[in-house]
Amino acid sequence: MGYESQFLEARKGYHQKIQTFQPSKTLMAIIDEDKPKQLAHKLDETKSKPFRQMDEALNVFDAYRLAYIKKITNQIAHESQAAKIKPTINFLMAKMEKLIDDYQKECEKKRKDELAEAKKKQEAEKAEKAKEQAAEDKAEAQELKGDLAKISAAFQRRGEAYHMFVLNVEKECQKVNKAIGMGHDRLHSAADLLGKMEKSGKVAEVRIMTEKASAKATMETLRRLLKSEQKIFAALKPREKDAKLTPKEVADDLHLKLPDTARKDLENIAKQHGNILENAGIMAENLALQLKSDTRKLAEAEKLLAQINAFSADKAAAKTV
């Protein structure tokens, strides 16, 4: 059974468990939202893909699962038969955890298969290199070996330097990302709180003004943080050439004249140490995605601020009349 089918079956079973307790339309709408179904479908789509894609899909589903269960739990607290409905959430939680466990096993198998394949490929490359080295003239081989060692060391050193540079950028961006996330959550909490107060009609104007002032300060901080993150990320632009560094460019910089037969050796150097640049490239791509995500969060935060600014004690009082 596919993961989407597993989820739909679990949700159907949960429907049956709570129907006798007269759940509200609001609760049923939360339970029946389409997002978890889409993410479960994504698990089906990625289960034959590379491990990294599978792991990413799993992380997204797991993160949303927690938010989904939390939304349901929060709404249950407002139900007329909350005490009876509350224990039923364990059924849905167990089913979704089982789904995640099953997919995690598939991820682990894929990871091991990819590691075994990478190791097999590396061993094959080493054997091929040894075969080529043995066919060369001893004197030329020694000279070439020395030149290649210089190129390899310089390529690795420059690759590691760029990798460290990107790593430092990543650390700074992650600090900002965490702060943006916290600020975004604060605005969410404030909007939720005022929404509940306005609904109940039990709110003082001074409390609203306090929340608005706090939200405004938080929003100003978020704007500064995003600009800071954009500035930090922009530091990668001048170093884009380093991300595409090749052993041939290193050889040219060292003024080393290599025979045409050394082309394979340069490729091997790229394969041997290229993972450093590849990892740096992946980090840079992830930082770009993170920046886009934080930009979206800021846009959401602006909407939350507008929502918060729209609250008033008069409106709350009017709703209770």
JODAKA-V462544 format. One record per pair of residues at least 12 apart in sequence whose ideal C-beta (glycine too) atoms are under 10 Angstrom apart, sorted by the first residue. I is the first residue (numbers start at 1). J is the second residue. D is the distance in whole Angstrom. If there is no record, write none. Layout:
i:I j:J d:D
i:I j:J d:D
This chain:
i:1 j:99 d:10
i:1 j:102 d:10
i:2 j:40 d:8
i:2 j:41 d:8
i:2 j:43 d:8
i:2 j:44 d:5
i:2 j:45 d:10
i:2 j:47 d:9
i:3 j:39 d:9
i:3 j:40 d:5
i:3 j:41 d:8
i:3 j:42 d:9
i:3 j:43 d:4
i:3 j:44 d:5
i:3 j:45 d:10
i:3 j:46 d:10
i:3 j:47 d:8
i:3 j:57 d:10
i:3 j:58 d:10
i:3 j:61 d:8
i:3 j:99 d:6
i:3 j:100 d:9
i:3 j:102 d:8
i:3 j:103 d:6
i:3 j:106 d:10
i:4 j:36 d:10
i:4 j:37 d:6
i:4 j:38 d:9
i:4 j:39 d:9
i:4 j:40 d:4
i:4 j:41 d:4
i:4 j:42 d:9
i:4 j:43 d:7
i:4 j:44 d:5
i:4 j:45 d:9
i:4 j:99 d:10
i:5 j:40 d:8
i:5 j:41 d:10
i:5 j:44 d:8
i:6 j:40 d:7
i:6 j:43 d:9
i:6 j:44 d:10
i:6 j:95 d:7
i:6 j:96 d:9
i:6 j:98 d:8
i:6 j:99 d:5
i:6 j:102 d:8
i:6 j:103 d:10
i:7 j:36 d:6
i:7 j:37 d:6
i:7 j:39 d:9
i:7 j:40 d:4
i:7 j:41 d:9
i:7 j:43 d:9
i:7 j:61 d:9
i:7 j:65 d:10
i:7 j:92 d:10
i:7 j:95 d:8
i:7 j:96 d:7
i:7 j:99 d:6
i:8 j:36 d:10
i:8 j:37 d:7
i:8 j:40 d:8
i:8 j:41 d:10
i:9 j:95 d:8
i:9 j:99 d:10
i:10 j:36 d:10
i:10 j:40 d:10
i:10 j:91 d:8
i:10 j:92 d:6
i:10 j:93 d:10
i:10 j:94 d:9
i:10 j:95 d:3
i:10 j:96 d:6
i:10 j:98 d:8
i:10 j:99 d:7
i:11 j:31 d:7
i:11 j:32 d:7
i:11 j:36 d:8
i:11 j:37 d:8
i:11 j:40 d:10
i:11 j:92 d:7
i:11 j:95 d:8
i:11 j:96 d:9
i:13 j:91 d:7
i:13 j:92 d:8
i:13 j:95 d:7
i:14 j:31 d:7
i:14 j:72 d:9
i:14 j:88 d:7
i:14 j:89 d:8
i:14 j:91 d:6
i:14 j:92 d:5
i:14 j:93 d:10
i:14 j:95 d:8
i:14 j:96 d:10
i:15 j:28 d:8
i:15 j:31 d:7
i:15 j:32 d:8
i:15 j:92 d:10
i:16 j:88 d:10
i:16 j:91 d:10
i:17 j:85 d:9
i:17 j:87 d:9
i:17 j:88 d:5
i:17 j:89 d:9
i:17 j:90 d:10
i:17 j:91 d:6
i:17 j:92 d:8
i:18 j:31 d:8
i:18 j:72 d:10
i:18 j:76 d:9
i:18 j:79 d:9
i:18 j:81 d:9
i:18 j:84 d:9
i:18 j:85 d:6
i:18 j:88 d:5
i:18 j:89 d:9
i:18 j:91 d:9
i:18 j:92 d:9
i:20 j:81 d:9
i:20 j:84 d:8
i:20 j:85 d:10
i:21 j:76 d:10
i:21 j:79 d:7
i:21 j:80 d:8
i:21 j:81 d:4
i:21 j:82 d:9
i:21 j:83 d:9
i:21 j:84 d:5
i:21 j:85 d:5
i:21 j:86 d:10
i:21 j:88 d:8
i:22 j:79 d:8
i:22 j:80 d:7
i:22 j:81 d:6
i:22 j:84 d:10
i:22 j:85 d:9
i:23 j:75 d:9
i:23 j:76 d:8
i:23 j:79 d:6
i:23 j:80 d:9
i:23 j:81 d:8
i:23 j:85 d:7
i:23 j:88 d:10
i:24 j:75 d:8
i:24 j:76 d:10
i:24 j:78 d:8
i:24 j:79 d:6
i:24 j:80 d:8
i:24 j:81 d:10
i:24 j:85 d:10
i:26 j:75 d:6
i:26 j:78 d:8
i:26 j:79 d:9
i:27 j:71 d:10
i:27 j:72 d:7
i:27 j:74 d:10
i:27 j:75 d:5
i:27 j:76 d:7
i:27 j:78 d:8
i:27 j:79 d:6
i:27 j:82 d:10
i:27 j:85 d:8
i:28 j:75 d:10
i:29 j:75 d:9
i:30 j:68 d:8
i:30 j:71 d:5
i:30 j:72 d:6
i:30 j:73 d:10
i:30 j:74 d:9
i:30 j:75 d:5
i:30 j:76 d:9
i:31 j:68 d:9
i:31 j:71 d:9
i:31 j:72 d:6
i:31 j:75 d:9
i:31 j:92 d:8
i:33 j:68 d:8
i:33 j:71 d:8
i:33 j:72 d:10
i:35 j:64 d:6
i:35 j:67 d:9
i:35 j:68 d:7
i:36 j:61 d:8
i:36 j:64 d:6
i:36 j:65 d:7
i:36 j:67 d:9
i:36 j:68 d:5
i:36 j:69 d:10
i:36 j:96 d:8
i:36 j:99 d:10
i:38 j:61 d:10
i:38 j:64 d:9
i:39 j:57 d:8
i:39 j:58 d:10
i:39 j:60 d:6
i:39 j:61 d:4
i:39 j:62 d:9
i:39 j:63 d:9
i:39 j:64 d:6
i:39 j:65 d:8
i:39 j:68 d:9
i:40 j:57 d:10
i:40 j:61 d:7
i:40 j:64 d:10
i:40 j:65 d:10
i:40 j:96 d:9
i:40 j:99 d:7
i:40 j:103 d:9
i:42 j:56 d:10
i:42 j:57 d:5
i:42 j:58 d:10
i:42 j:60 d:7
i:42 j:61 d:7
i:43 j:57 d:6
i:43 j:58 d:7
i:43 j:60 d:9
i:43 j:61 d:6
i:43 j:99 d:8
i:43 j:100 d:9
i:43 j:102 d:9
i:43 j:103 d:6
i:43 j:106 d:9
i:43 j:107 d:10
i:44 j:57 d:9
i:44 j:103 d:10
i:45 j:57 d:8
i:46 j:58 d:8
i:46 j:103 d:9
i:46 j:106 d:10
i:46 j:107 d:10
i:46 j:110 d:10
i:47 j:102 d:10
i:47 j:103 d:7
i:47 j:106 d:6
i:47 j:107 d:9
i:47 j:110 d:8
i:48 j:106 d:9
i:48 j:110 d:9
i:49 j:110 d:8
i:50 j:110 d:7
i:50 j:111 d:10
i:50 j:114 d:7
i:51 j:106 d:10
i:51 j:107 d:6
i:51 j:108 d:9
i:51 j:109 d:9
i:51 j:110 d:5
i:51 j:111 d:5
i:51 j:112 d:9
i:51 j:113 d:8
i:51 j:114 d:5
i:51 j:115 d:9
i:52 j:107 d:10
i:52 j:110 d:9
i:52 j:111 d:9
i:52 j:114 d:9
i:52 j:282 d:9
i:53 j:107 d:10
i:53 j:110 d:9
i:54 j:103 d:8
i:54 j:104 d:10
i:54 j:106 d:7
i:54 j:107 d:5
i:54 j:108 d:10
i:54 j:109 d:10
i:54 j:110 d:6
i:54 j:111 d:9
i:55 j:103 d:10
i:55 j:104 d:9
i:55 j:107 d:6
i:55 j:108 d:10
i:55 j:110 d:9
i:55 j:111 d:8
i:57 j:103 d:8
i:57 j:107 d:9
i:58 j:100 d:7
i:58 j:103 d:6
i:58 j:104 d:7
i:58 j:106 d:9
i:58 j:107 d:6
i:59 j:107 d:10
i:61 j:96 d:9
i:61 j:99 d:8
i:61 j:100 d:7
i:61 j:103 d:8
i:62 j:96 d:9
i:62 j:97 d:9
i:62 j:99 d:10
i:62 j:100 d:6
i:62 j:103 d:9
i:62 j:104 d:9
i:65 j:92 d:10
i:65 j:93 d:9
i:65 j:96 d:5
i:65 j:97 d:8
i:65 j:99 d:9
i:65 j:100 d:7
i:66 j:93 d:10
i:66 j:96 d:10
i:68 j:92 d:9
i:68 j:93 d:10
i:68 j:96 d:8
i:69 j:89 d:7
i:69 j:92 d:7
i:69 j:93 d:6
i:69 j:96 d:7
i:69 j:97 d:10
i:72 j:85 d:9
i:72 j:88 d:10
i:72 j:89 d:6
i:72 j:92 d:7
i:72 j:93 d:9
i:73 j:85 d:10
i:73 j:86 d:8
i:73 j:89 d:6
i:73 j:93 d:9
i:74 j:192 d:9
i:76 j:88 d:8
i:76 j:89 d:7
i:78 j:196 d:10
i:118 j:275 d:10
i:121 j:271 d:9
i:122 j:271 d:8
i:122 j:272 d:9
i:125 j:264 d:10
i:125 j:267 d:9
i:125 j:268 d:6
i:125 j:271 d:6
i:125 j:272 d:8
i:126 j:268 d:9
i:126 j:272 d:9
i:128 j:264 d:8
i:128 j:268 d:8
i:129 j:264 d:8
i:129 j:265 d:7
i:129 j:267 d:10
i:129 j:268 d:6
i:129 j:271 d:10
i:129 j:272 d:9
i:132 j:261 d:8
i:132 j:264 d:6
i:132 j:265 d:8
i:132 j:268 d:9
i:133 j:145 d:8
i:133 j:148 d:10
i:133 j:265 d:9
i:135 j:261 d:9
i:136 j:259 d:9
i:136 j:261 d:8
i:136 j:262 d:10
i:140 j:259 d:8
i:140 j:261 d:9
i:143 j:259 d:10
i:144 j:256 d:10
i:144 j:258 d:7
i:144 j:259 d:7
i:144 j:261 d:8
i:144 j:262 d:6
i:144 j:265 d:7
i:145 j:265 d:9
i:146 j:256 d:10
i:147 j:251 d:8
i:147 j:254 d:8
i:147 j:256 d:5
i:147 j:257 d:9
i:147 j:258 d:6
i:147 j:259 d:10
i:147 j:262 d:8
i:147 j:265 d:9
i:148 j:247 d:9
i:148 j:251 d:9
i:148 j:256 d:9
i:148 j:258 d:8
i:148 j:262 d:7
i:148 j:265 d:5
i:148 j:266 d:8
i:148 j:268 d:9
i:148 j:269 d:7
i:149 j:269 d:10
i:150 j:250 d:9
i:150 j:251 d:9
i:150 j:254 d:6
i:150 j:256 d:7
i:151 j:247 d:5
i:151 j:248 d:9
i:151 j:249 d:10
i:151 j:250 d:5
i:151 j:251 d:5
i:151 j:252 d:10
i:151 j:253 d:9
i:151 j:254 d:7
i:151 j:256 d:7
i:151 j:258 d:8
i:151 j:262 d:9
i:151 j:265 d:8
i:151 j:266 d:7
i:151 j:269 d:6
i:152 j:247 d:7
i:152 j:250 d:9
i:152 j:265 d:9
i:152 j:266 d:9
i:152 j:268 d:9
i:152 j:269 d:5
i:152 j:270 d:10
i:152 j:272 d:7
i:152 j:273 d:7
i:153 j:250 d:9
i:153 j:269 d:10
i:153 j:273 d:9
i:154 j:245 d:10
i:154 j:247 d:9
i:154 j:250 d:5
i:154 j:251 d:9
i:154 j:253 d:8
i:154 j:254 d:6
i:154 j:256 d:10
i:154 j:269 d:10
i:155 j:245 d:7
i:155 j:246 d:8
i:155 j:247 d:5
i:155 j:248 d:10
i:155 j:249 d:9
i:155 j:250 d:5
i:155 j:251 d:9
i:155 j:266 d:9
i:155 j:269 d:6
i:155 j:270 d:8
i:155 j:272 d:9
i:155 j:273 d:6
i:155 j:274 d:9
i:155 j:276 d:9
i:155 j:277 d:9
i:156 j:247 d:10
i:156 j:250 d:10
i:156 j:269 d:8
i:156 j:272 d:8
i:156 j:273 d:4
i:156 j:274 d:10
i:156 j:276 d:7
i:157 j:250 d:9
i:157 j:273 d:9
i:157 j:276 d:10
i:158 j:242 d:7
i:158 j:245 d:6
i:158 j:249 d:9
i:158 j:250 d:7
i:158 j:253 d:9
i:158 j:273 d:9
i:158 j:276 d:9
i:158 j:277 d:9
i:159 j:242 d:8
i:159 j:243 d:9
i:159 j:245 d:7
i:159 j:247 d:10
i:159 j:250 d:10
i:159 j:270 d:10
i:159 j:273 d:5
i:159 j:274 d:8
i:159 j:275 d:9
i:159 j:276 d:4
i:159 j:277 d:5
i:159 j:278 d:9
i:159 j:279 d:9
i:159 j:280 d:8
i:160 j:273 d:8
i:160 j:276 d:6
i:160 j:277 d:9
i:160 j:280 d:9
i:161 j:239 d:10
i:161 j:242 d:8
i:161 j:276 d:10
i:161 j:280 d:10
i:162 j:236 d:10
i:162 j:239 d:6
i:162 j:241 d:10
i:162 j:242 d:4
i:162 j:243 d:6
i:162 j:245 d:7
i:162 j:276 d:8
i:162 j:277 d:7
i:162 j:280 d:6
i:162 j:281 d:10
i:162 j:284 d:10
i:163 j:242 d:9
i:163 j:243 d:10
i:163 j:275 d:10
i:163 j:276 d:5
i:163 j:277 d:7
i:163 j:278 d:10
i:163 j:279 d:6
i:163 j:280 d:4
i:163 j:281 d:10
i:163 j:283 d:8
i:164 j:276 d:10
i:164 j:280 d:9
i:165 j:235 d:8
i:165 j:236 d:8
i:165 j:239 d:6
i:165 j:242 d:8
i:165 j:243 d:10
i:165 j:280 d:8
i:166 j:235 d:10
i:166 j:236 d:7
i:166 j:239 d:8
i:166 j:242 d:9
i:166 j:243 d:8
i:166 j:277 d:9
i:166 j:279 d:9
i:166 j:280 d:4
i:166 j:281 d:8
i:166 j:282 d:9
i:166 j:283 d:5
i:166 j:284 d:6
i:166 j:287 d:8
i:167 j:279 d:9
i:167 j:280 d:8
i:167 j:283 d:7
i:168 j:232 d:9
i:168 j:235 d:9
i:169 j:232 d:6
i:169 j:233 d:7
i:169 j:234 d:10
i:169 j:235 d:6
i:169 j:236 d:6
i:169 j:239 d:9
i:169 j:280 d:10
i:169 j:283 d:8
i:169 j:284 d:8
i:169 j:287 d:7
i:170 j:232 d:9
i:170 j:233 d:10
i:170 j:236 d:10
i:170 j:280 d:9
i:170 j:283 d:5
i:170 j:284 d:8
i:170 j:286 d:8
i:170 j:287 d:6
i:170 j:290 d:9
i:171 j:232 d:10
i:172 j:228 d:9
i:172 j:229 d:8
i:172 j:231 d:10
i:172 j:232 d:5
i:172 j:233 d:9
i:172 j:235 d:9
i:172 j:287 d:10
i:173 j:228 d:9
i:173 j:229 d:6
i:173 j:230 d:10
i:173 j:232 d:5
i:173 j:233 d:6
i:173 j:235 d:10
i:173 j:236 d:10
i:173 j:283 d:10
i:173 j:286 d:9
i:173 j:287 d:5
i:173 j:290 d:6
i:173 j:291 d:7
i:173 j:294 d:9
i:174 j:229 d:10
i:174 j:287 d:9
i:174 j:290 d:8
i:175 j:225 d:9
i:175 j:228 d:9
i:175 j:229 d:9
i:175 j:232 d:9
i:176 j:224 d:10
i:176 j:225 d:5
i:176 j:226 d:8
i:176 j:227 d:10
i:176 j:228 d:6
i:176 j:229 d:4
i:176 j:230 d:9
i:176 j:231 d:10
i:176 j:232 d:7
i:176 j:233 d:9
i:176 j:290 d:9
i:176 j:291 d:9
i:176 j:294 d:8
i:177 j:225 d:9
i:177 j:229 d:7
i:177 j:287 d:9
i:177 j:290 d:6
i:177 j:291 d:9
i:177 j:293 d:8
i:177 j:294 d:6
i:177 j:297 d:9
i:178 j:225 d:10
i:179 j:221 d:8
i:179 j:222 d:8
i:179 j:224 d:10
i:179 j:225 d:5
i:179 j:228 d:9
i:179 j:229 d:9
i:179 j:294 d:10
i:180 j:221 d:9
i:180 j:222 d:6
i:180 j:225 d:5
i:180 j:226 d:7
i:180 j:228 d:10
i:180 j:229 d:7
i:180 j:290 d:10
i:180 j:293 d:9
i:180 j:294 d:5
i:180 j:295 d:10
i:180 j:297 d:6
i:180 j:298 d:7
i:180 j:301 d:8
i:181 j:293 d:9
i:181 j:294 d:8
i:181 j:297 d:7
i:182 j:218 d:9
i:182 j:221 d:10
i:182 j:222 d:10
i:182 j:225 d:10
i:183 j:215 d:10
i:183 j:217 d:10
i:183 j:218 d:5
i:183 j:219 d:8
i:183 j:220 d:10
i:183 j:221 d:6
i:183 j:222 d:5
i:183 j:223 d:10
i:183 j:225 d:7
i:183 j:226 d:10
i:183 j:297 d:9
i:183 j:298 d:9
i:183 j:301 d:7
i:184 j:218 d:9
i:184 j:219 d:10
i:184 j:222 d:7
i:184 j:294 d:9
i:184 j:296 d:10
i:184 j:297 d:5
i:184 j:298 d:8
i:184 j:300 d:7
i:184 j:301 d:5
i:184 j:304 d:8
i:185 j:218 d:10
i:185 j:297 d:10
i:185 j:301 d:10
i:186 j:214 d:8
i:186 j:215 d:8
i:186 j:217 d:10
i:186 j:218 d:5
i:186 j:219 d:10
i:186 j:221 d:10
i:186 j:222 d:9
i:186 j:301 d:9
i:186 j:304 d:9
i:187 j:211 d:10
i:187 j:214 d:9
i:187 j:215 d:6
i:187 j:218 d:6
i:187 j:219 d:7
i:187 j:222 d:8
i:187 j:297 d:10
i:187 j:300 d:8
i:187 j:301 d:5
i:187 j:302 d:9
i:187 j:303 d:9
i:187 j:304 d:4
i:187 j:305 d:6
i:187 j:307 d:9
i:187 j:308 d:7
i:188 j:300 d:8
i:188 j:301 d:9
i:188 j:304 d:6
i:189 j:211 d:10
i:189 j:304 d:10
i:190 j:210 d:10
i:190 j:211 d:5
i:190 j:212 d:9
i:190 j:214 d:7
i:190 j:215 d:5
i:190 j:218 d:8
i:190 j:304 d:8
i:190 j:305 d:9
i:190 j:307 d:9
i:190 j:308 d:6
i:190 j:311 d:9
i:191 j:211 d:9
i:191 j:215 d:8
i:191 j:301 d:10
i:191 j:303 d:9
i:191 j:304 d:5
i:191 j:305 d:9
i:191 j:306 d:10
i:191 j:307 d:5
i:191 j:308 d:5
i:191 j:310 d:10
i:191 j:311 d:8
i:192 j:304 d:10
i:193 j:207 d:9
i:193 j:211 d:7
i:193 j:308 d:9
i:193 j:311 d:10
i:194 j:207 d:9
i:194 j:208 d:7
i:194 j:211 d:6
i:194 j:212 d:9
i:194 j:215 d:9
i:194 j:307 d:8
i:194 j:308 d:6
i:194 j:309 d:10
i:194 j:310 d:9
i:194 j:311 d:4
i:194 j:312 d:10
i:194 j:316 d:9
i:195 j:307 d:8
i:195 j:308 d:9
i:195 j:311 d:8
i:195 j:316 d:10
i:197 j:211 d:9
i:197 j:311 d:8
i:197 j:313 d:9
i:197 j:316 d:6
i:198 j:310 d:9
i:198 j:311 d:6
i:198 j:312 d:8
i:198 j:313 d:8
i:198 j:314 d:10
i:198 j:315 d:6
i:198 j:316 d:4
i:198 j:317 d:9
i:198 j:318 d:10
i:198 j:319 d:7
i:198 j:320 d:10
i:199 j:316 d:8
i:199 j:319 d:7
i:199 j:320 d:9
i:200 j:316 d:7
i:200 j:319 d:8
i:200 j:320 d:8
i:201 j:313 d:9
i:201 j:315 d:9
i:201 j:316 d:5
i:201 j:317 d:6
i:201 j:318 d:8
i:201 j:319 d:6
i:201 j:320 d:3
i:201 j:321 d:8
i:202 j:313 d:10
i:202 j:316 d:8
i:202 j:317 d:9
i:202 j:320 d:8
i:203 j:311 d:8
i:203 j:312 d:9
i:203 j:313 d:6
i:203 j:315 d:9
i:203 j:316 d:5
i:203 j:317 d:9
i:204 j:313 d:6
i:204 j:316 d:9
i:205 j:312 d:7
i:205 j:313 d:4
i:205 j:314 d:8
i:205 j:316 d:9
i:205 j:317 d:10
i:206 j:313 d:9
i:207 j:311 d:10
i:207 j:313 d:8
i:208 j:308 d:9
i:208 j:309 d:10
i:208 j:311 d:6
i:208 j:312 d:6
i:208 j:313 d:6
i:208 j:314 d:10
i:208 j:315 d:10
i:208 j:316 d:8
i:209 j:312 d:10
i:209 j:313 d:9
i:211 j:308 d:6
i:211 j:309 d:10
i:211 j:311 d:8
i:212 j:305 d:9
i:212 j:308 d:6
i:212 j:309 d:6
i:212 j:310 d:10
i:212 j:311 d:8
i:212 j:312 d:10
i:214 j:308 d:9
i:215 j:301 d:9
i:215 j:304 d:8
i:215 j:305 d:5
i:215 j:306 d:10
i:215 j:307 d:9
i:215 j:308 d:5
i:215 j:309 d:8
i:215 j:311 d:10
i:216 j:305 d:7
i:216 j:308 d:9
i:216 j:309 d:8
i:218 j:301 d:8
i:218 j:304 d:9
i:218 j:305 d:8
i:218 j:308 d:10
i:219 j:298 d:9
i:219 j:301 d:6
i:219 j:302 d:7
i:219 j:304 d:8
i:219 j:305 d:5
i:219 j:306 d:10
i:219 j:308 d:9
i:219 j:309 d:10
i:220 j:305 d:10
i:222 j:294 d:9
i:222 j:297 d:8
i:222 j:298 d:6
i:222 j:301 d:5
i:222 j:302 d:9
i:222 j:305 d:9
i:223 j:298 d:7
i:223 j:301 d:9
i:223 j:302 d:9
i:225 j:294 d:8
i:225 j:298 d:9
i:226 j:291 d:8
i:226 j:294 d:6
i:226 j:295 d:7
i:226 j:297 d:9
i:226 j:298 d:5
i:226 j:301 d:9
i:227 j:298 d:10
i:229 j:287 d:9
i:229 j:290 d:8
i:229 j:291 d:6
i:229 j:294 d:6
i:229 j:295 d:9
i:229 j:298 d:10
i:230 j:291 d:7
i:230 j:294 d:9
i:230 j:295 d:8
i:232 j:287 d:9
i:232 j:291 d:9
i:233 j:284 d:9
i:233 j:287 d:6
i:233 j:288 d:7
i:233 j:290 d:9
i:233 j:291 d:5
i:233 j:294 d:10
i:234 j:291 d:10
i:236 j:280 d:9
i:236 j:283 d:10
i:236 j:284 d:6
i:236 j:287 d:7
i:236 j:288 d:9
i:239 j:280 d:9
i:239 j:284 d:9
i:240 j:284 d:9
i:242 j:277 d:8
i:242 j:280 d:8
i:243 j:277 d:6
i:243 j:278 d:9
i:243 j:280 d:6
i:243 j:281 d:6
i:243 j:284 d:7
i:244 j:277 d:8
i:244 j:281 d:9
i:245 j:270 d:9
i:245 j:273 d:10
i:245 j:274 d:9
i:245 j:276 d:10
i:245 j:277 d:6
i:246 j:266 d:8
i:246 j:267 d:9
i:246 j:269 d:9
i:246 j:270 d:6
i:246 j:274 d:9
i:246 j:277 d:9
i:247 j:262 d:10
i:247 j:263 d:10
i:247 j:265 d:8
i:247 j:266 d:4
i:247 j:267 d:8
i:247 j:268 d:9
i:247 j:269 d:4
i:247 j:270 d:5
i:247 j:271 d:10
i:247 j:272 d:9
i:247 j:273 d:8
i:247 j:274 d:9
i:248 j:262 d:10
i:248 j:263 d:8
i:248 j:266 d:6
i:248 j:267 d:10
i:248 j:269 d:10
i:248 j:270 d:9
i:249 j:266 d:10
i:250 j:266 d:9
i:250 j:269 d:8
i:251 j:266 d:7
i:251 j:269 d:9
